[in-house]
Amino acid sequence: MRFIFLTKTEWSEPPRIRHQLAELLISEGHSVAFVQKSKFLASNEWSSDGSGLSLARHGHLLHHQFKFLSPARWLDKVFIKQKIRSLFAATNHDDVIVNFNYDYYFLSSIFPKNPIIHIVNDDFPAAATRLNRRSATRLQALTAADACHSLCVSYPLADKIRMWTSDCSLFFPWARHRYSRPKSGQARAEALYWGYINERLDFDAVTGLLDAGTTINFFGHVSPSPRVSALLGHPNSVYHGISTLENIPEVLSRCCCAVLPLDATNPVVSCITINNRSFELLSFGLPLLYTKLPGLIEAPEHVIYRCETVADFVAAFANARENFNQVQDDIKTFLEEHYSEARYRQFIRVVEACKEKLMIAGGVPGAIRAS
């Protein structure tokens, strides 16, 4: 079975759920055609390394932020439809379309007999500028209703998508690394931050931990800003660059937890249930100190600490340090439902249900159609 991924992402970017799902499907013997970020008026491109992954690219006419204008939206739709049709002229009915774009509301007219899975991993309307927000919301609604099924990575996102379609379910990230029990008896007096270091952080919480004497080891891509520079320049901050967790055993052996202090006032952050790196951190035995978000996943309190204030983070760190060994069984149990095998089975069930639905309907079941 071939899966066609429609994205606005480079394959070479830091891994997100679209990369991870593609890798998961390839590991299960499927092939993936991954459409990368389009380029202005570019010709179609294809490349393949023989591993089951093919990379494609097509041109675009307008930046998506201009789509609040109806004539521009129509013109861009016509242009992109033609480009996608030419890229996949040889598509057969067994191909599955996996769409990560909130504004591709026209896919059923290109692939009328193919299952279309819409994956919602961000609140795109909330991230849009005020001028574009109304248009972005409408495009998201049309895209969700045009698909056979929408998979959402959080409770808040699923609640929004269900306003437009009942064909919707949750699809959380997963741990790609099996849980391995950390060695006991080691002094663990530090914390780990592994991920993007940018303006979506709760700087008060991180600074509060650092000021309280906590050494935080930072790994990840840095988005330069005065606040980020001040944070990494703190005496108790240690920035190590970019690395996988597998390659930093010495640092992990000194850490009693991972911190995920996010800015809850950011509308994109507030829709998170569990972010893409959380299960991976747990699989190395690290409990999480997480900002108390409205849709945060339910978990044992010593597996995921829900922190609302700076004092909460400081207290949670002390608790994690004291109870690190005792909480390992709870982490192992919590992760049992969050490995790649479970997500693969779930995804294939959705695909098969969509195929059956199409067969019964003799067409595409979406309730809303774009003009």
C-alpha positions, 0 to 999 in steps of 0.5 A: 500500500502506498501512502501519499503525504501532503505537507508543507514541510521539508523532509530534512527538518527536525522530526515531527509527527509527519516524519515519524508516521512516514517512517513507521509506515515504511518500517511496516513494509509500505511505501510513502510519497512525501510531498515537501514544502512547495516553491514559488512557480517551481516545476515538479520534482521527484527523488527516491533512495530506494528505501520505500520513501520518495520525495516530491515537490510542486510549485505554488502561486500564492503564500497561504496567508493571502488566501483570505481573499476569495479570488486569490484562494480560487486561483491558488486552488486551481494552480495547486490542483493541477500540480498535484494531479500532474505529480500523481497522474498514475495514482491507483485506488489503493493509494491512501492520501494523508493530508497535513495541510489545513487549507487543502479542502479540494482533495476529494476532487483530485482523488475521488476514490481514494481514502483521504486522512486529514491529520490535525497536529496544530491549531492553524487558525489560532496561529493565523494573523487576525486578518487571516483567522476567519478565512483559516477557520473556514478552510480548516472546516472545509478540509476536515469535512472533505476528508474521509476521517480526521485524526487529531493529536489533542483533545482541544483540536478534536473538539474543534474539528468535531464542530465540522465533522463527526468523522474524527478521532484522537491520534497521539504521538508515540514512544519509538524507544521501548522503555528501559529502566534506568540504573538505580543508585545514581545521584540525579540532581539535574534536569533535562530540556530536550526540544525547541528552545524558542519563545513558546517557553514559559521563561518565568518557570524555567528561570525560577528553576534555575534560580532555585539552583537546578542545573538544566541541560538543554538540547535542541534547536535554538531560535535566537531572541534576547530572552532565549539568550538570557536563559541559556546564559544563566549560570545553571544552564548548560547548552549541549547542542542537538542530539538524540536521547540515545546519544546522551547517556551520561547526561541522562544518568544525572537527570531526575526529570525532563522539564516541559515549561510551555507558555500556556497563554500562547493559543498554539500551546494551549491546544496541546494534550501531549507533545511529540517528544513526551513519550520518548522522554518517558521511555528513558525513565524520566518523569515530566514536569509539564505546564498545566494545560487545559487539555493535558493528558491524564497520567499518574501524578508522579509520571507527569507533574502538572505545574501551574506556578514557578513554585509548582515546578520547583516543588515538582523537581524536588519530588521527582528527585526524591521519588525517581526510582519509585515511579519507574513502574508507573512510567512503564505501565503508562507507556504500554498503550503508547508505542508505535505498534498501537498507533500503527494498528489504529491508523490502519483501522482508520484506513480500512474503515475509510475504504469500506465507507467509500465502497458503500458510498460509491464516492467521497462521504464529506458533507461540505464541498468547496466551490 
